[in-house]
Amino acid sequence: MSSDSPAAADPRDTTPLSTLNVTDASIGIVVSDWNEEITAALLEGTVHRLKECGVCDEDIDIIHVPGAIELGFAARQLAINKEPSAVIMLGCVINDGTPNFRCICDVVARALNHLNLRHDIPFIDGVLMVDSREQALKLAHGDLATEGVTCAETALKMVNMMSGLMTDS
């Protein structure tokens, strides 16, 4: 997940998470098993934060896929079949110095964009696209807020935003 990603939580957003209505929120999570040590940490941070914010176990659906390329398809299937309030896509693509890195990053970014434009729920970018394993580990196991925590908070804020739009109309 790049720092300029539009799906990233805005650090200036001062909405207290305690004020978010998560009673009816259901969250789908699709996680890539490629670079599993990193994606497992992202998943752990995401689920932990969702639960801290009041999302129940039965309202969290988790699907594992082999790699980052499969995230878009699985996220779409999850959205269609389980009808969650939001879907978080977690993965890690590490630059191996080949054109394959850029190709995979492009496919994942396009899939995320396509899903957000064609579905009525938010799809949250939790795919790390980094230059080294060390950089990925730092992001996944960060001191105060991991990328997984950020994804959980972004999903809940987007669900709350959608709920507010539907209430206003």
C-alpha positions as CSV (number, residue, x, y, z in Angstrom):
1,M,0.0,0.0,0.0
2,S,1.6,3.2,-1.1
3,S,1.6,6.2,1.2
4,D,-0.3,8.2,-1.4
5,S,-3.0,5.6,-1.8
6,P,-6.5,7.1,-1.8
7,A,-7.8,4.3,0.3
8,A,-5.2,4.9,3.1
9,A,-6.6,6.4,6.3
10,D,-6.1,10.1,6.4
11,P,-3.9,11.0,9.4
12,R,-5.8,14.3,9.6
13,D,-9.1,12.5,10.0
14,T,-9.9,13.0,13.6
15,T,-13.1,11.0,13.7
16,P,-12.9,9.1,16.9
17,L,-13.3,5.4,16.2
18,S,-15.5,5.1,19.3
19,T,-18.1,7.2,17.5
20,L,-18.4,5.0,14.5
21,N,-21.5,2.8,14.2
22,V,-20.2,-0.7,13.6
23,T,-23.3,-2.6,14.9
24,D,-24.3,-3.8,11.4
25,A,-20.8,-3.8,9.9
26,S,-19.5,-7.0,8.3
27,I,-16.0,-7.1,6.9
28,G,-14.5,-9.4,4.4
29,I,-10.8,-9.9,4.3
30,V,-8.9,-11.5,1.5
31,V,-5.3,-12.3,2.3
32,S,-2.5,-13.5,0.1
33,D,-0.4,-16.3,1.4
34,W,2.7,-15.2,-0.6
35,N,5.2,-13.6,1.8
36,E,3.1,-15.3,4.6
37,E,5.1,-14.0,7.6
38,I,4.2,-10.5,6.5
39,T,0.7,-11.1,5.4
40,A,-0.1,-13.0,8.6
41,A,1.0,-10.0,10.6
42,L,-1.1,-7.7,8.5
43,L,-4.1,-10.1,9.0
44,E,-3.5,-10.3,12.8
45,G,-3.4,-6.5,13.1
46,T,-6.5,-6.0,11.0
47,V,-8.6,-8.6,12.8
48,H,-7.4,-7.4,16.2
49,R,-8.3,-3.8,15.4
50,L,-11.7,-4.7,14.0
51,K,-12.6,-6.6,17.2
52,E,-11.3,-3.7,19.4
53,C,-13.7,-1.4,17.5
54,G,-16.6,-3.7,18.2
55,V,-16.9,-6.0,15.1
56,C,-17.9,-9.5,16.1
57,D,-16.1,-12.7,15.0
58,E,-19.2,-13.8,13.0
59,D,-19.1,-10.5,11.1
60,I,-15.5,-11.1,9.8
61,D,-15.1,-13.4,6.8
62,I,-11.5,-14.3,5.9
63,I,-10.4,-15.9,2.6
64,H,-6.8,-17.0,1.8
65,V,-5.5,-16.9,-1.7
66,P,-2.1,-18.1,-3.1
67,G,-0.7,-14.7,-4.2
68,A,-1.4,-11.0,-4.8
69,I,-2.7,-11.6,-8.4
70,E,-5.6,-13.6,-7.0
71,L,-6.7,-10.9,-4.5
72,G,-9.0,-9.1,-6.9
73,F,-11.0,-12.2,-8.1
74,A,-11.4,-13.5,-4.5
75,A,-12.4,-10.0,-3.2
76,R,-15.1,-9.8,-5.9
77,Q,-16.4,-13.3,-5.1
78,L,-16.5,-12.5,-1.4
79,A,-18.4,-9.3,-2.1
80,I,-20.9,-11.1,-4.3
81,N,-21.4,-14.2,-2.1
82,K,-21.1,-12.9,1.4
83,E,-22.3,-9.3,0.9
84,P,-20.0,-7.6,3.5
85,S,-20.1,-3.9,4.3
86,A,-16.4,-3.6,3.0
87,V,-13.6,-5.9,1.8
88,I,-10.0,-5.5,2.8
89,M,-7.3,-6.9,0.5
90,L,-4.1,-7.8,2.3
91,G,-0.9,-8.8,0.5
92,C,2.8,-8.1,0.1
93,V,4.7,-7.7,-3.2
94,I,8.5,-7.3,-2.7
95,N,10.6,-5.9,-5.5
96,D,12.8,-8.7,-6.9
97,G,14.5,-6.4,-9.4
98,T,12.5,-7.9,-12.4
99,P,9.7,-6.4,-14.5
100,N,7.4,-9.0,-12.8
101,F,7.3,-6.7,-9.7
102,R,5.8,-3.8,-11.6
103,C,3.4,-6.1,-13.5
104,I,2.0,-7.6,-10.3
105,C,1.7,-4.2,-8.7
106,D,-0.2,-2.8,-11.7
107,V,-2.6,-5.8,-11.8
108,V,-3.4,-5.5,-8.1
109,A,-3.9,-1.7,-8.3
110,R,-6.1,-2.0,-11.4
111,A,-8.2,-4.7,-9.7
112,L,-8.7,-2.6,-6.6
113,N,-9.7,0.4,-8.7
114,H,-12.0,-1.7,-10.8
115,L,-13.7,-3.2,-7.7
116,N,-14.2,0.2,-6.1
117,L,-15.8,1.7,-9.3
118,R,-18.1,-1.2,-10.0
119,H,-19.4,-2.3,-6.6
120,D,-21.4,-0.4,-4.0
121,I,-19.0,-1.3,-1.1
122,P,-15.5,-0.1,-0.4
123,F,-12.5,-2.3,-1.2
124,I,-9.6,-1.3,1.0
125,D,-6.0,-1.4,-0.2
126,G,-3.8,-3.4,2.2
127,V,-1.3,-4.6,-0.3
128,L,2.3,-3.6,0.6
129,M,4.4,-2.9,-2.5
130,V,7.9,-2.5,-1.2
131,D,11.5,-2.6,-2.1
132,S,12.7,-5.0,0.5
133,R,11.6,-7.6,3.0
134,E,12.9,-5.4,5.8
135,Q,10.7,-2.6,4.7
136,A,7.7,-4.9,4.6
137,L,8.4,-6.3,8.1
138,K,8.7,-2.8,9.5
139,L,5.3,-1.9,8.0
140,A,3.6,-5.1,9.1
141,H,5.1,-5.1,12.6
142,G,5.2,-1.3,13.2
143,D,5.5,0.1,16.7
144,L,2.2,2.0,17.1
145,A,0.0,1.4,14.1
146,T,0.6,-1.4,11.6
147,E,-0.7,-1.3,8.1
148,G,-3.3,-3.9,9.1
149,V,-4.6,-1.6,11.9
150,T,-4.8,1.2,9.3
151,C,-6.8,-1.0,6.9
152,A,-9.3,-1.9,9.6
153,E,-9.8,1.7,10.6
154,T,-10.2,2.8,7.0
155,A,-12.8,0.1,6.4
156,L,-14.8,1.1,9.4
157,K,-14.7,4.8,8.5
158,M,-15.8,4.0,4.9
159,V,-18.6,1.8,6.2
160,N,-19.7,4.6,8.5
161,M,-19.5,7.1,5.7
162,M,-21.7,4.9,3.5
163,S,-24.2,4.5,6.3
164,G,-24.3,8.2,6.7
165,L,-25.0,8.7,3.0
166,M,-27.8,6.2,3.0
167,T,-29.4,7.8,6.1
168,D,-29.2,11.3,4.6
169,S,-31.1,10.3,1.4
